[in-house]
Amino acid sequence: MTLLTDRFSRTHRSLRISIVDKCDLRCAYCMPEEQQFLRNEALMTREEIRTLATLFVERYGITKVRLTGGEPLMRRDVAEIVGDLAKLPVKLGLSTNAMRLHLFLDRLVAAGLKSVNISLDTFDAERFRQIARREGFDQVWANIQAAVDSGLRVKLNTVVMRGVNEDELLRFVELTRDRNVHVRFIEFMPFAGNHWGRDKVYTYAEMLGRIGSAFPIEKLDDEPNSTAKAWRVKGWPGTFAVISTVTEPFCGSCDRLRLTAEGKMRNCLFAREETDLLTPLRKGEDLDALIRANVLAKHEMLGGLPRFQPDKQDEVLHDLSTRPMVSIGG
């Protein structure tokens, strides 16, 4: 079977599968105050997740799968889902806020999980409470250290927001001094309900300038189709990177496809259109035409949003997907 390619003649190799839209944190940039969650019967079952993942791997050449949410550890059967997908010939990862990781860590490792992406935006417990809208920093930090000790490949995802946490940038980089961890700084991105504004975007150039003024840094080779620009401090075992979605989009090389928790396919994180795969799957229908049409409908950049312009500091994007980040999957 010929690998699935889009109109830019690239191969899609990575699939993000959201397995639940609920989250135990209510971070302001991911979840609006009035967020409504799906009923359990609307979610893909374990068997449906396995079926769709297998289809994308065997028919369309997917080589990377990451389980996301919401918070995937809100599902009781997450370890079983990991075990199912670990049997596929893919690199398998999971994204989490780590609040509940201690409840699942041993089972996830035993099931075959190899890497974990953990969200952490601050080292300050009070700031954590303000961002996450609940207590929990100490538990999250303990779980991050446990994940490192377990042998998992650990990536820390930090959304950098001007006026919120950009003052902690160097402290995050310091984590890579003695630990083989990968810290990824993410530009604040616009999603429904997160009150995004250009003035809140702390840019890739600003991050690099600040880090480079404090440490001797060197550029690393980026993996093919990577969304992150990788760096390290010379001589340190860990690395850091910046995901510059807003100021320096990487849409021309992005290879990611997404499935929401209720089986809707999205060809871009910022997509405003999506394709229902779960309903026809439950009816026993072939999905090939739907999947191909979805991929070929991908916009050239940022789901059709305008490119960032630094001189328009007061501009706020309104033509967004109606979905907040929590219901899309990272």
N, C-alpha and C positions, 0 to 999 in steps of 0.2 A: 504494500500500500504506500503510495506516495505521501510523504509527510505534508501536513497541512501548512500552507503558506498564505500570507496575506498579500495585498496588492503592492506591497513594497518588496515582494519576493524574499521574505525572510521566514525562517522556520520558528514556529512557536514551540518552546521546549518546557515552559514552566506553567504550572497550574496551581492557583490558590483556591482552596476549598474551605468556605466558611461552614462550620457544622452547627453553629448556634448563633442567634443574634443577641442573646442576653449577655450582660457583663456584670461583674461584682463591683466594679468601679464605675463612676459616672463622670469621667474626665470631660471637661467642658468642650474640648476640641474634637471629641469623638461622639458625644451623646448629648442631645438637647435635653432640657429638664423634663419635657413632656413626652419623652420617647415611649412609643407603644411597641411591645414585643409580640412576636408570632406565637400562635398556639402550637403546642407540641406536634399536633397532627399535620401542621403545615410544613414542618421541617423534613428534610431528607432523612430517611432511616439509615441505619448502619449498612444494610444491604444495598440501598440505593446509592450511597456514597461509594461503596466498593464497586458497584456496577459502572457508574459514570467514570470513576477514576481509571478503571481497567479499560474502558472504551477509549479514553483520551490517550492512554499509554500505548495500547496495542494498535489503534487505528491512525492516530495522529502524531505519534512520536514524542509525546511528553516524556521528559527525563527527570523533571523535578516536581515534587508535590509538597505543598506546605498547607497544614491545617491551621485555620484561623477562626476568628469569630467576628463580632462579640469576643467573648472569652471562651475558648474551646474547652477549658477545664470545668466549665459549668455543665458539661455533658457527662453523665455517669459512665457512659460506654466509650469514653475517649481512648482509653488504653486498648480496648478491643478494636476500635477503628484504626488506631496506629498499627496494631498487629496485622490487620487485614492488608493495609497499604504497604507495610514493610515487606510483604511477599512480592510486590511488583518491582521491576528493575528500574527504580528511581532513587534519587536522593530525596529523603523524606525529612521534613522539618515541621516544627510547630511554633506558632506565635502565641505568647501569653503575657499577661501582666505579672505573673508569678505569685499572685496573692494566695492561690490554692495549690501551688506546685508541690509543696511538701506532702500533700495528700495523694499525689499520683506519681512522683518522680521515679520511685523504684519500679513501678509497674510499666511506666512508659519506656524506661531503659530496657527492661526485660522484653518488652514487646517489639523492640527494634528501632526505637527513635535514636537518631544520631546527632541532631542539632536542634537548638531551640533559640528563638528570637524573643528577648524579654524587653518589655517597655519599662523604661525608668527615666523620668524627666528631672529628677532632683535628688540631692542627698539630704535635704533639709526636711525633717519630719513634719513641721508645720506647713511648709510650702507643698509637700506631698499631699497633706490633707486638703489644702485649698484647691489643688489641681484635680485630685481624684475624688473630691467630695466625700472622703471618709478617711479614717485612720488606717495605718497599715504599713508604713515604711519599714519598720523593723522586721516584720514578717517577710516582706518582699526582698529585702537585702539578705536576710538569712537564706532564703530560697535561691537567690542568685549564686551565693557562695556554694551552696549544696549542689547546684547544677554544674558548676565548674569542677567541684570535687568528684562528681559522678563520672566525669570523662566526656560529657556532652560538649559539642562545639557550641559555645555560647556567644551570641551577638546581643549587644545591648542597643536598643533603639531609643533615641532621645530626640523628641521634638523640641527644637530650639525656638523660643518665642521672645521677641524683643520686649523688654520690660518685665519679663516673667522669670527666665532662668538662664539668659545668656551669660550671666556672671559666673556660672558654674562650668563653663565650657572647659577650662583648663583642668579642673578637678576630674572631669570625666576622662580626659586624655591621660591623666596620671594613673588611671586604672590599668593602662597598658604597660606601665613601667615594669611590673613584676608578675603580671598575669598574662597568659596567652588568651586574651579575650579580644573581641572585635567590637569597638564602639562605633555606632552609626548615628551621625547627627542628621536630622531630617528638617528641611525647611518647612515652616508652618504652611500647610496646604488648605485651600478653600473647599469646605464641604457644607452641606446643608446644616444650618443651625449652629455652626461653630463660631460665628461672629468674626470671621476672617476679615482682615484688612491689610493692605500692602504695607502700612506703617508697622505692622507686627512681624513682618518677615525679616528675620535675621539671616542675611544671605550667605551663600557659599563663599563668596569672596571675603566677606567680613569674618566668617569663621576661620578661614585659612590664614588671613592676615593676623588675627589674634593669636592663633596657635603657633604660627610661624615666628611671631615676635618673642615667644616664650621658650620654644624648643627648636632644636635642629631637625627639621622634618624632611622626608624624602617621598617622592611619588612612587607608588607601586603599580605593577601591571594590573589592570582591571580584568576580571573574568569576562569572557564573551557575553554580550547582552546584559552586562551588569547595570543596575540602576544606581550603583554607588561608586563614587570616585575615591579610591583607596589610597591611604597614606600611612606612614608610621614615623615615630620619633626614632632617629638613628640609634640602633643598638638595643632597642626595647623589644621584648618578645611579642607583645600585642600590637594591634593595628587599630586605626580609626578610618572612617570614611564619611563622606557627606553625600546625602541624597538631595540633589539640587533640582527637585521637580519644578519649582516655581521660576527660578532665575536662569537656569541652564537646563531646559528639558532634554530628556534622552529618548524621546518618543520614537526616533528613527531606528533605534536598536532594541527597544523594549520587546521582550518575548513572552510577556505574561498574559495569561487568560485567567478568568475568575468565575467561580460558581458561588452564588449566595446560599445561605442556609436553606432557602426554599427552592433551590435548584434553578435559579435564573442565571444565565450565562452573560458575562460582561466582558467586552474586549478591551476595556481600559478602566483604570481606577476612577476616572472622571466621566465615564460614559453616562449619557442621559437616556440611552436606549439599552434594553436587555432582552434576552430571549428565554422564554420558559422551556426548559428541557424536562422538568420533572413530570408535568402533566402528560406529554406524549410518551415519556418513558413508562409511566404507569398504565398507559393504554397499549403498550407493546409496539409502539410505532418506531420506525427508523429515525435517527436523529441527525444523520449526515447532512442533509440539506439545510437544516436549521443551524447547525454548527458552522458550516462553511459560510452561510449568509451573514452570520454574526461577525465572523472574523473579517470578511471582506468589507463590512460596513464601518470598519474602524476609521476614525478621523485621523488626519495627518498628525495632529498635535493636541494633547491635553483634552481629549474628548470634545474638541471644537471650541474650547475656551480661548480667549485672547491671550497672547504672549505677554509676560510680565514686562512692564515699562517703568523703570525707576522714577521717571519724572512725573508719574501720575500717583503721587503718594496718597491722595484722598480717595482713590477709586476702590470700590468694593464690588466683587463679582456677584451678580445675582442669578445669572443663567446657569444654575448648577443642577445636578441631579437632585431629585427630591429625597434621596437617601442620605442619612448621616453616615459617618464612617463606621459606626458600630454595626450597621446592617449591611455593609458592603463586604467587609473583610479586608485586612491589610495585605 
